[in-house]
Each structure stands twice: as C-alpha cells, then as structure tokens.
Amino acid sequence: MDRAVLLKRSFSTVVLWVTVLGMIFSGWKTGCVVLLGVAALLAQWEFYRIQEEKKFRVFKKWGVTCGAILYVGCWFLLLHASAYAGRFALWEHLVFVALTIGVLLRLVVFPDPLETPIVSVALTLFGFFYVPYLFSFVAQVAFLPGAPYEATFTILYLLAVTKFCDAGAYVVGSLWGRHKMIPRISPGKTWEGFAGGILTSMAVSIFLWRLHPQGLPPFGWGDALVCGFLLALASVVGDLAESVVKRDAHVKDSGHAFPGIGGVLDLIDSLLFTAPVFYFYVALVVRWR
C-alpha cells in the first residue's frame, strides 16, 4: 500500500471512528438505528450495483425498500414498543414474505428482458439477507429490552474486537506474511496475518472485559477468550465472503464512499458475520446463566 493510499485510509478510519463513537456515546438511540439502517441500505445498494455490472437484473428498489422496512421495525419494536420486542421475529417474517412475493409479482408483470428470472429473484433475495438482515443483529444486540449489560459498552466491544482483527491481520501480514491463505479469493491475505488478527481480537476482548466487566453480558475470562476467537474467525470469513462477491464481479472495491477504504460494504463486511455470532453467543450466555 503506497503512502497516499495509507494516508487516505488513515483519515477515513479516524473520521469513521469519531462519527460512530460520537453517535454511540451520545445516547441518541434513534440516531444509532438510523445510522445502522443507512449503512445497511447503502451497502445493499452497492451489492446490487455490483450484480448489475455483471449484466444481471436485480430489483434494487424493492430490495432496498424491504431493507428499510426491516429497520423501521427495529426502531419501533426495540425502542418504542419494547413490550412487543419479542415479536420482532414476526416482523422479519412479514418482510421476508413481502420481499419474496414482490419480486415474483414483478417478474409476472414485467418479464425479465435478460431471460434470467430465477437469477434475478435469487440475487435480490440474497442481497437482502446478506446485508440488511445480517446487519440488523447489531441493533438487536444494542437495544435488546431488559438486557443485563450496557448497550453502549457492548457495541463498542463488538466493533473493537471485529475491527482490530482487521488491523492485527494487516500489520502482522505486512511485516511477516509469507504463506498465502487463499490466493484465488484474496491474494493479499496470509496465514501469518490470519493468526495475527485472531490473537489481536482475543487480546482486545480480554482487555475490554477486564476494563469494564459489568458493561458486558455475564462473561467470565473464558467467555472473553472464546468470544474474541469466534468474532475474529467470523470477521475473517465475512471479509473473505465479500472478496468472493467482488472477485466474481471483477471489481476491487464495492464503492468509493470512503477514500482508501472503498464502499460501505467494504466497511461493514466483517460485521455482517460477527454481529449474528455475537448475538447468538450473548443470547445463550444470558439464557443459560
């Protein structure tokens, strides 16, 4: 990475961290949901645009509309009708059905000029599940009614453990990387970088747990260790999954929203996998303890 790109990436990273942390610690919950929703929908749009560059037809507007409806449910059920938060799954089912019926009706009314109807349906549905659905687990962790932890610190933990995995992998891989991990998908990734990312995430997880254990779910040191490992592993898989999407479309970045980083999907790709993993781990810990 040349110096100019490194400077752009560093600047974008600082601005993003300041913006996100400022929103988290402001305590403005509606603003946090809006930020999550906007990020998810922009990333979903980027995914659809990538598919269009491959000459596939996707129903962008309806897919993104359903993504927006999902986050309206997050905002209302988790923040303003917490007594009904347990019915959020019902809201998800409603959106899933509406999305599926909508794209199929679209094909009936407006036949696919490219004669790839099943591909159009599959890509539209996948774009929804891959981006806004998976990313909604961040909101579900943050605003779970009656959660025995501090939402602010828990989300900070999720972001830090996820993103420091990327940082650790980059630093270790740049300095000592010799053995390519999966060159056909991501030529720059090495096994040394992978190990560095895993160890960095585990170290950050234990550090944050020791710093403020009351702010997290009822974790022990073993949970901090295991969760750090699982989130790091999910982060790497999430990054590789997006690399598959981009390599399939022969594009380097999903967009150009952030200089030195790329698009919104490039920014949140690892969180799309770590957020659900963290949600289910926390749900199991809270339920069983």
C-alpha positions in Angstrom: 0.0 0.0 0.0 1.6 3.3 -1.1 1.8 6.3 1.2 -1.0 8.3 -0.4 -3.5 5.4 0.0 -2.3 4.8 3.5 -2.9 8.5 4.4 -6.4 8.4 2.9 -7.2 5.2 4.7 -6.0 6.6 8.0 -8.0 9.7 7.5 -11.2 7.8 6.6 -10.7 5.5 9.6 -10.3 8.3 12.1 -13.4 10.2 10.7 -15.4 7.0 10.8 -14.4 6.1 14.4 -15.1 9.6 15.6 -18.5 9.6 13.9 -19.5 6.1 15.2 -18.2 6.6 18.7 -19.8 10.0 18.9 -23.2 8.6 17.9 -22.8 5.6 20.4 -21.9 7.7 23.4 -24.4 10.4 22.6 -27.1 8.1 23.9 -29.4 9.0 20.9 -30.8 5.6 20.2 -32.9 6.7 17.2 -29.8 8.2 15.7 -27.9 4.9 16.1 -30.7 2.9 14.4 -30.8 5.5 11.6 -27.0 5.2 11.2 -27.2 1.4 11.1 -30.1 1.5 8.6 -28.4 4.0 6.3 -25.2 2.0 6.3 -27.0 -1.3 5.6 -29.1 0.1 2.8 -26.1 1.8 1.1 -24.2 -1.4 1.3 -27.2 -3.4 -0.1 -27.4 -0.9 -3.0 -23.7 -1.4 -3.6 -24.2 -5.2 -3.7 -27.0 -4.8 -6.3 -24.9 -2.4 -8.4 -22.1 -5.0 -8.4 -24.5 -7.6 -9.8 -25.7 -5.2 -12.5 -22.1 -4.7 -13.6 -22.2 -8.4 -14.3 -25.2 -7.8 -16.6 -27.7 -9.4 -14.2 -31.0 -7.8 -13.5 -31.9 -7.2 -9.8 -34.8 -5.4 -8.3 -32.9 -2.8 -6.4 -35.7 -0.5 -5.3 -37.9 -3.2 -3.9 -35.0 -5.0 -2.2 -33.8 -1.8 -0.5 -37.4 -0.8 0.4 -37.8 -4.1 2.2 -34.5 -3.5 3.9 -35.7 -0.1 5.1 -39.0 -1.6 6.4 -36.9 -4.1 8.4 -35.1 -1.2 10.2 -38.3 0.7 10.8 -39.3 -2.5 12.7 -36.0 -2.3 14.6 -36.7 1.3 15.6 -40.3 0.8 16.6 -40.3 -2.6 18.3 -36.9 -2.3 20.1 -37.0 1.4 21.1 -40.7 2.5 21.3 -42.6 -0.7 21.9 -40.2 -2.8 24.0 -43.1 -4.8 25.4 -43.5 -6.3 22.0 -39.8 -6.7 21.2 -40.2 -10.5 21.3 -42.3 -10.1 18.2 -39.5 -8.7 16.1 -39.1 -12.2 14.5 -42.7 -11.9 13.3 -41.9 -8.6 11.7 -38.9 -10.2 10.0 -41.1 -13.0 8.6 -43.5 -10.4 7.3 -40.7 -8.6 5.5 -39.3 -11.8 4.1 -42.7 -12.8 2.7 -43.3 -9.3 1.2 -39.9 -9.3 -0.4 -40.4 -12.7 -2.0 -43.9 -12.1 -3.2 -42.9 -8.7 -4.5 -40.1 -9.9 -6.7 -42.1 -12.8 -8.1 -45.0 -10.5 -8.9 -42.5 -8.1 -10.6 -41.4 -11.0 -12.9 -45.0 -11.8 -13.7 -45.9 -8.2 -14.6 -42.6 -7.2 -16.1 -40.8 -10.2 -17.7 -37.1 -10.3 -17.4 -35.6 -8.9 -20.7 -32.3 -10.8 -20.0 -34.2 -14.1 -19.5 -32.6 -14.9 -16.2 -35.7 -14.7 -13.9 -34.5 -17.1 -11.3 -31.1 -15.4 -11.1 -32.9 -12.0 -10.7 -35.0 -13.4 -7.8 -32.1 -15.1 -6.1 -29.8 -12.1 -6.3 -32.5 -9.7 -5.0 -33.3 -12.0 -2.0 -29.6 -12.7 -1.3 -28.8 -9.0 -1.3 -31.4 -8.5 1.4 -30.4 -11.4 3.6 -26.6 -10.8 3.1 -26.6 -7.2 4.1 -29.6 -5.5 5.9 -30.8 -8.7 7.6 -27.4 -9.8 9.0 -26.5 -6.2 9.9 -29.8 -5.8 11.9 -28.3 -8.1 14.5 -26.2 -5.1 15.6 -29.4 -3.3 16.6 -30.8 -6.4 18.2 -27.7 -6.7 20.4 -27.6 -3.0 21.2 -31.3 -2.5 22.1 -32.4 -5.8 23.5 -35.0 -4.8 26.1 -34.0 -5.7 29.7 -30.5 -6.8 28.6 -28.2 -7.4 31.6 -25.4 -5.3 30.1 -24.6 -1.8 29.0 -25.6 -1.4 25.4 -23.0 1.3 24.7 -20.1 -0.7 26.0 -21.3 -3.9 24.4 -21.5 -2.4 21.0 -18.1 -0.8 21.5 -16.8 -4.3 22.3 -18.3 -5.8 19.2 -16.9 -3.1 17.0 -13.4 -3.1 18.6 -12.9 -6.9 18.6 -14.1 -7.0 14.9 -12.1 -4.1 13.5 -8.9 -4.8 15.5 -8.9 -8.2 13.9 -8.6 -6.5 10.5 -5.9 -4.2 11.9 -3.9 -7.0 13.5 -4.1 -9.1 10.4 -2.9 -6.2 8.2 0.1 -5.3 10.5 1.3 -8.9 11.0 0.6 -9.9 7.4 2.6 -6.8 6.1 5.5 -7.5 8.4 5.8 -11.2 8.5 3.3 -12.6 5.9 4.9 -15.3 3.8 2.3 -18.0 3.2 -0.7 -17.1 1.1 -4.0 -18.0 2.7 -6.5 -18.3 -0.2 -4.8 -16.5 -3.1 -7.6 -17.3 -5.6 -10.0 -15.2 -3.4 -7.8 -12.7 -1.7 -4.2 -12.6 -2.8 -3.0 -10.3 -0.1 -4.1 -12.4 2.9 -1.6 -14.7 4.6 -1.8 -17.3 7.3 0.5 -15.2 9.4 -1.9 -12.3 9.1 -4.8 -14.6 9.9 -3.0 -15.6 13.1 -2.2 -12.0 14.0 -5.8 -11.0 13.5 -7.1 -13.8 15.7 -4.6 -13.1 18.5 -5.3 -9.3 18.4 -9.0 -9.8 18.7 -8.6 -12.2 21.6 -6.3 -9.7 23.3 -8.7 -6.8 22.8 -11.6 -9.0 24.0 -9.8 -9.8 27.3 -8.7 -6.2 27.7 -12.2 -4.8 27.4 -13.6 -7.5 29.7 -11.0 -6.6 32.3 -11.6 -2.9 31.8 -15.3 -3.0 32.4 -16.8 -6.5 33.1 -20.1 -5.0 34.3 -20.6 -3.4 30.9 -20.7 -6.7 29.1 -23.0 -9.8 29.4 -22.2 -12.1 32.3 -18.9 -13.2 30.9 -16.0 -14.9 32.6 -12.5 -14.8 31.3 -13.1 -17.9 29.3 -16.1 -16.3 27.6 -13.9 -13.3 26.7 -11.3 -15.6 25.3 -13.8 -17.8 23.3 -15.9 -14.8 22.1 -12.8 -13.0 20.9 -11.7 -16.1 19.0 -15.2 -16.6 17.5 -15.6 -13.0 16.5 -12.2 -12.9 14.9 -13.0 -16.1 12.9 -16.3 -14.7 11.8 -14.6 -11.4 10.8 -12.2 -13.2 8.6 -14.9 -15.2 7.0 -17.0 -12.1 6.4 -14.1 -10.4 4.7 -13.4 -13.4 2.5 -17.1 -13.7 1.6 -17.2 -10.1 0.3 -13.9 -10.8 -1.6 -15.8 -13.6 -3.3 -18.6 -11.3 -4.3 -16.1 -8.6 -5.7 -13.8 -11.1 -7.4 -16.9 -12.7 -9.1 -17.7 -9.2 -10.5 -14.1 -8.3 -11.2 -14.2 -5.2 -9.0 -11.6 -4.1 -6.5 -14.0 -2.2 -4.1 -17.7 -2.2 -3.7 -17.8 1.6 -4.0 -15.9 4.8 -3.4 -17.6 6.3 -0.3 -14.5 6.3 1.9 -11.1 7.2 0.4 -8.6 4.5 1.0 -11.2 2.0 2.2 -13.8 1.7 -0.6 -17.5 1.4 -0.3 -19.9 0.9 2.6 -20.0 -2.8 2.0 -16.2 -2.9 2.3 -16.5 -1.2 5.6 -19.1 -3.4 7.2 -18.4 -6.8 5.5 -16.9 -8.3 8.7 -19.6 -7.0 10.9 -22.2 -8.8 8.8 -20.9 -12.0 10.2 -19.6 -11.0 13.7 -22.9 -9.4 14.7 -25.1 -12.5 14.4 -22.3 -14.7 16.0 -22.1 -12.2 18.9 -25.9 -12.0 19.2 -26.4 -15.8 19.5 -23.4 -16.2 21.9 -24.8 -13.5 24.1 -28.3 -14.9 23.9 -27.0 -18.3 25.0 -25.0 -16.9 27.8 -27.9 -14.8 29.1 -30.4 -17.6 28.9 -28.3 -20.3 30.5 -26.9 -18.2 33.3 
